[in-house]
Every structure is written in structure tokens, then in C-alpha cells.
Amino acid sequence: MKIYLAGPYTKGDVGQNVHNAIKTADKLVEKGHTPYIPHLTHFWHLVSPKPWEFWCNLDAEFLVLCDALLRIPGESTGADREVKLAQKHGLPVYYNVNDIP
């Protein structure tokens, strides 16, 4: 499955949040899935900063192409919005890697 990772980015340590998303994606790959890590646009933003809404809109375009969403723990307004968007499009939302078949 193509699985979108939704989790903290700007709240807390950005570098640690990106690291956590990548480590979570590794677990999905080990289970045979294809993760989408929106946190990786962090590097694009370092080179060419854009407003927060630009990134949210870009991520939404990819989210609806995925088969499911995995919500990474932690406070995140953006990730909460992504969960709602996934639900609106009928995508399964998981809260634990181990719950994903």
C-alpha cells in the first residue's frame, strides 16, 4: 500500500520530527509498503522557502493518491488536518505501524 505519513513537523524539534518520520517510513518499507514522507519537503523549504499553506496544499495533493494514512504520535495541527482529509476521502487511518496489515 501507498501510505501517507502524517505527524509533527514544526512543533518541537524539526530535525527530530523529520528523523522520526524517516524511521517510521523504514518500518513501513520492511512490511512491504510504499511510504510517502511529506516531512522531506523540509529540504526543499531550506533551499526555497514557501508559506505553510503552500506545503499543506502540496501534501494534500499526494495524500489523496495514497491508500492509507499513518498518524505519527505528537501534537500537530497539520497532521490533524491531514487525518480529516483522509477520512473525507474514505482512506483508512492508522495510529500504529503494527496495525497495518
Secondary structure, DSSP 8 states (H G I E B T S, - for coil): -EEEEE--SSSS-HHHHHHHHHHHHHHHHHTT-EEE-GGGHHHHHHHS---HHHHHHHHHHHHTTSSEEEE-SS--HHHHHHHHHHHHTT--EES-GGG--
